Amino acid sequence: QKAAGGMKPKWQQTLDALPGGCVVSPNNGLGRFMLQALVQYYGSVSDVDKRAMVASLMRHTDEKSTPGQFLGALLKGAGPIMQKIMQGLPTAGMPADFVEALQDMKDSLAPIPEEIVKSQLLAMVNDSKGQIKSITVMKSLGAASVGQAFLCEMEKADGTKEKCAVKLIRPDVQNRAQRE
């Protein structure tokens, strides 16, 4: 689908530019690593994962987005292994666009859908063999590449309640990691 004026859409221009126009300088060791990681990663992941990356790019950017926001959106659609690699990179001395991309990826990963959270918490209650009556989410503590942590209130069988932290694993993380 062509953008106005017959030009390629911005997301396609961004993907086309990855091999030679990455926001990370290919002249230093970390920049070369990043460039190769992105080019090889995108070139070798399954079509379903490529679609996830492009969908993330389209969902999280518009014509006013910065290069860092474009790269961050692309990384949000990547699998958990690529996201973990990116999260572990040092940002000192890196270009501002790259630092912005990593921060954007870390700060705004999609939450686990509410119905899946409720289902997983109910399974925990059922697996407790009557020791836990209920687990109620009080607030999300943050989403990460492999899961999401919550502050919860747990009601025990004797009626007492206590706060606890629960980390739920994303339902698709194992499949995506195996494909990566």
C-alpha positions as CSV (number, residue, x, y, z in Angstrom):
1,Q,0.0,0.0,0.0
2,K,1.5,3.3,-1.1
3,A,1.5,6.4,1.1
4,A,0.3,9.8,-0.3
5,G,2.3,10.9,-3.3
6,G,3.3,7.4,-4.3
7,M,6.0,7.2,-1.7
8,K,6.5,4.1,0.5
9,P,4.9,4.2,3.9
10,K,7.2,5.4,6.7
11,W,7.3,2.0,8.3
12,Q,8.5,0.4,5.0
13,Q,11.1,3.2,4.6
14,T,12.4,2.4,8.1
15,L,12.7,-1.3,7.4
16,D,14.4,-0.6,4.0
17,A,16.9,1.7,5.8
18,L,17.9,-0.9,8.5
19,P,20.9,-2.4,6.7
20,G,22.5,1.0,5.9
21,G,20.6,3.6,7.8
22,C,20.4,2.3,11.3
23,V,20.4,5.0,14.0
24,V,23.4,3.3,15.6
25,S,26.8,4.1,14.1
26,P,28.2,1.0,12.2
27,N,31.7,2.4,12.9
28,N,32.1,1.2,16.5
29,G,32.0,-2.3,17.9
30,L,28.6,-1.9,19.6
31,G,27.2,-0.2,16.6
32,R,28.4,-3.0,14.3
33,F,26.9,-5.5,16.7
34,M,23.5,-3.7,16.7
35,L,23.4,-3.3,13.0
36,Q,24.2,-7.0,12.4
37,A,21.8,-8.2,15.2
38,L,18.9,-6.2,13.7
39,V,19.6,-7.1,10.0
40,Q,20.2,-10.8,10.8
41,Y,17.4,-11.0,13.2
42,Y,14.8,-9.5,11.0
43,G,16.0,-11.5,8.0
44,S,15.9,-14.8,9.8
45,V,12.7,-14.6,12.0
46,S,9.6,-16.3,10.9
47,D,7.0,-14.4,8.8
48,V,4.6,-14.3,11.8
49,D,7.3,-12.5,13.9
50,K,8.2,-10.1,11.0
51,R,4.5,-9.2,10.9
52,A,4.5,-8.7,14.7
53,M,7.4,-6.3,14.3
54,V,5.8,-4.4,11.4
55,A,2.5,-4.3,13.2
56,S,4.2,-2.8,16.3
57,L,5.9,-0.3,14.1
58,M,2.6,0.8,12.6
59,R,0.8,0.8,15.9
60,H,3.3,2.8,17.9
61,T,4.5,5.4,15.4
62,D,3.2,8.1,13.1
63,E,4.7,10.7,10.7
64,K,5.8,12.8,13.7
65,S,7.8,10.0,15.3
66,T,11.5,10.3,15.8
67,P,14.0,7.8,14.5
68,G,14.4,6.5,18.1
69,Q,10.6,6.0,18.4
70,F,10.6,4.1,15.1
71,L,13.4,1.8,16.3
72,G,11.8,1.4,19.7
73,A,8.5,0.4,18.1
74,L,10.2,-2.1,15.9
75,L,11.9,-3.6,19.0
76,K,8.6,-3.8,20.9
77,G,7.5,-6.2,18.2
78,A,10.6,-8.3,18.5
79,G,10.7,-11.5,20.5
80,P,11.8,-11.8,24.1
81,I,15.4,-12.8,23.3
82,M,16.1,-9.8,21.1
83,Q,14.4,-7.6,23.7
84,K,16.6,-9.0,26.5
85,I,19.7,-8.4,24.5
86,M,18.6,-4.8,23.8
87,Q,17.7,-4.2,27.5
88,G,21.2,-5.3,28.6
89,L,23.2,-3.0,26.3
90,P,25.0,-0.1,27.9
91,T,23.8,3.2,26.7
92,A,26.7,5.4,27.8
93,G,28.1,7.2,24.8
94,M,25.4,5.9,22.5
95,P,23.5,8.1,20.0
96,A,20.5,9.8,21.5
97,D,18.2,8.1,19.0
98,F,19.4,4.7,20.1
99,V,19.0,5.5,23.8
100,E,15.5,6.8,23.1
101,A,14.6,3.6,21.3
102,L,15.8,1.4,24.1
103,Q,14.0,3.5,26.7
104,D,10.8,3.5,24.6
105,M,11.0,-0.3,24.3
106,K,11.6,-0.8,28.1
107,D,8.9,1.7,29.2
108,S,6.0,0.7,27.0
109,L,5.9,-3.0,26.3
110,A,2.3,-4.1,25.9
111,P,0.7,-5.5,29.1
112,I,-0.6,-9.0,29.2
113,P,-4.4,-8.9,28.3
114,E,-6.6,-8.6,31.3
115,E,-8.6,-11.8,30.5
116,I,-5.3,-13.8,30.4
117,V,-4.2,-12.3,33.7
118,K,-7.5,-13.3,35.3
119,S,-7.3,-16.8,33.9
120,Q,-3.8,-17.3,35.1
121,L,-4.6,-16.0,38.6
122,L,-7.7,-18.2,38.8
123,A,-5.5,-21.2,37.9
124,M,-3.2,-20.3,40.8
125,V,-6.2,-20.2,43.1
126,N,-7.4,-23.6,41.8
127,D,-3.9,-25.1,42.1
128,S,-3.7,-24.0,45.8
129,K,-6.1,-26.9,46.8
130,G,-8.2,-24.6,48.8
131,Q,-5.4,-22.7,50.6
132,I,-6.1,-19.5,48.6
133,K,-9.7,-18.1,48.2
134,S,-8.8,-15.4,45.7
135,I,-6.0,-13.2,44.2
136,T,-7.0,-9.7,43.2
137,V,-4.7,-7.4,41.2
138,M,-4.2,-4.0,42.9
139,K,-1.9,-2.6,40.2
140,S,0.6,-3.5,37.6
141,L,4.2,-3.1,38.6
142,G,5.4,-3.2,35.0
143,A,5.5,-5.2,31.8
144,A,8.7,-6.8,30.6
145,S,9.8,-8.9,27.6
146,V,8.9,-12.2,29.2
147,G,6.2,-11.3,31.6
148,Q,4.4,-8.8,33.8
149,A,4.6,-8.2,37.6
150,F,1.5,-7.2,39.7
151,L,0.9,-6.1,43.2
152,C,-1.9,-8.3,44.4
153,E,-4.0,-9.0,47.4
154,M,-4.4,-12.6,48.3
155,E,-7.2,-13.9,50.4
156,K,-6.4,-17.1,52.2
157,A,-8.8,-19.9,53.1
158,D,-9.0,-18.6,56.7
159,G,-10.2,-15.2,55.5
160,T,-6.9,-13.3,56.2
161,K,-5.6,-11.1,53.4
162,E,-2.1,-10.2,52.5
163,K,-0.3,-8.3,49.8
164,C,2.0,-10.1,47.5
165,A,3.8,-9.7,44.2
166,V,2.9,-12.0,41.3
167,K,4.8,-12.3,38.1
168,L,3.0,-13.8,35.2
169,I,4.8,-15.2,32.1
170,R,3.5,-14.1,28.7
171,P,1.5,-16.9,27.2
172,D,3.4,-16.7,23.9
173,V,6.9,-16.2,25.3
174,Q,8.0,-19.9,25.0
175,N,6.9,-20.2,21.4
176,R,8.4,-16.9,20.4
177,A,11.7,-17.7,22.1
178,Q,11.8,-21.1,20.4
179,R,11.3,-19.4,17.0
180,E,14.0,-16.9,17.7
